[in-house]
Amino acid sequence: MEKQEKIVSMFDNIAPTYDTANRVMSMGVDKSWRRKACDLAYQFYAKDSLDRIVDVACGTGDMMDFWKKRSEVNGIAVGEVIGVDPSVGMVDVAREKYPEFNYHISKATEIPLEDGSADFLSITYGIRNVVERKEALDEFSRVLKKDGLVIILEFMKNENPSAIAKLMNFYTNKILPKVGGFISKNLEAYEYLPNSIEDFSTVANMVNELENAGFEMVYNKSFSMDISTLLIARKK
Ligand SMILES: C[S@@+](CC[C@H](N)C(=O)[O-])C[C@H]1O[C@@H](n2cnc3c(N)ncnc32)[C@H](O)[C@@H]1O
């Protein structure tokens, strides 16, 4: 099986236990990062109404729910929220939890939406699973309106990790896989997590790739001992 197909089939496998494992492993901290990502994007865009938000690698759908709830808090009208993900298993869980959203079973490189049709495109803890990243960034640019925002939340390596970040690395490399593996009964899938972070681009590299794909950076910050990085960029 090719690498990308293997990754998707792994998510199909862990889909039923994904939310529980996630809750235990992140201890709920991801919620504040998601909230922050939504609020900042709404602020930077500064419009009262948006036609469309696309959440790529939507998984079990939680980021879509954040987009909706934070739009209400910020007094912004959102036409539709669409989830895109190649894993049928993950999208089945999302559909069950959030039937109010629309979904497409597709990869980040083949988003079945018209050119220039989205105000925001988010990808949260998903970009490191996309094997053809350059093609995906070009696809994000195609789907976004001019001045539309791409919002990326990801576990990324920083160039100069602090001592505390190194300690956290030990936690993600050695402890988390055991916890996720225990909950999902799929140790291999959770050993993939630290490996995929290790193999993934650094923050600086990701910023470069976004700029090469025609985006202009508007925000770049790492949170919680640099575990999670939020990047927001505007399509020029
Ligand atoms: C760690 S989950 C993140 C799910 C969700 N975005 C969240 O924040 O919880 C990663 C997701 O990426 C999806 N994925 C894997 N390869 C992909 C690709 N090439 N294009 C889009 N999504 C992909 C998986 O199916 C999975 O649902």
The ligand as an SDF file (V2000), in Angstrom:
LIG
                    3D

 27 29  0  0  0  0  0  0  0  0999 V2000
   -5.0790   13.8700   13.5670 C   0  0  0  0  0  0  0  0  0  0  0  0
   -6.5290   13.8780   12.5560 S   0  0  0  0  0  0  0  0  0  0  0  0
   -7.1110   15.5320   12.7920 C   0  0  0  0  0  0  0  0  0  0  0  0
   -8.5950   15.6470   12.6870 C   0  0  0  0  0  0  0  0  0  0  0  0
   -9.1920   17.0060   12.9910 C   0  0  0  0  0  0  0  0  0  0  0  0
   -8.8000   18.0130   12.0440 N   0  0  0  0  0  0  0  0  0  0  0  0
   -8.8890   17.4830   14.3930 C   0  0  0  0  0  0  0  0  0  0  0  0
   -8.4510   18.6260   14.5380 O   0  0  0  0  0  0  0  0  0  0  0  0
   -9.1170   16.7180   15.3390 O   0  0  0  0  0  0  0  0  0  0  0  0
   -5.8550   13.9160   10.9310 C   0  0  0  0  0  0  0  0  0  0  0  0
   -6.8530   13.7560    9.8020 C   0  0  0  0  0  0  0  0  0  0  0  0
   -6.1410   13.9320    8.5570 O   0  0  0  0  0  0  0  0  0  0  0  0
   -6.7960   13.1350    7.5920 C   0  0  0  0  0  0  0  0  0  0  0  0
   -5.9410   12.9860    6.4040 N   0  0  0  0  0  0  0  0  0  0  0  0
   -4.9730   12.0630    6.1800 C   0  0  0  0  0  0  0  0  0  0  0  0
   -4.4370   12.2500    4.9570 N   0  0  0  0  0  0  0  0  0  0  0  0
   -5.0860   13.3080    4.4080 C   0  0  0  0  0  0  0  0  0  0  0  0
   -4.9890   13.9770    3.1440 C   0  0  0  0  0  0  0  0  0  0  0  0
   -4.1180   13.6010    2.2220 N   0  0  0  0  0  0  0  0  0  0  0  0
   -5.8280   15.0120    2.9070 N   0  0  0  0  0  0  0  0  0  0  0  0
   -6.7110   15.4120    3.8450 C   0  0  0  0  0  0  0  0  0  0  0  0
   -6.8430   14.8180    5.0380 N   0  0  0  0  0  0  0  0  0  0  0  0
   -6.0290   13.7760    5.3240 C   0  0  0  0  0  0  0  0  0  0  0  0
   -7.0820   11.8520    8.3570 C   0  0  0  0  0  0  0  0  0  0  0  0
   -8.0500   11.0520    7.7170 O   0  0  0  0  0  0  0  0  0  0  0  0
   -7.5260   12.3980    9.7180 C   0  0  0  0  0  0  0  0  0  0  0  0
   -8.9060   12.5350    9.7940 O   0  0  0  0  0  0  0  0  0  0  0  0
  1  2  1  0
  2  3  1  0
  2 10  1  0
  3  4  1  0
  4  5  1  0
  5  6  1  0
  5  7  1  0
  7  8  2  0
  7  9  1  0
 10 11  1  0
 11 12  1  0
 11 26  1  0
 12 13  1  0
 13 14  1  0
 13 24  1  0
 14 15  1  0
 14 23  1  0
 15 16  2  0
 16 17  1  0
 17 18  1  0
 17 23  2  0
 18 19  1  0
 18 20  2  0
 20 21  1  0
 21 22  2  0
 22 23  1  0
 24 25  1  0
 24 26  1  0
 26 27  1  0
M  CHG  2   2   1   9  -1
M  END
$$$$
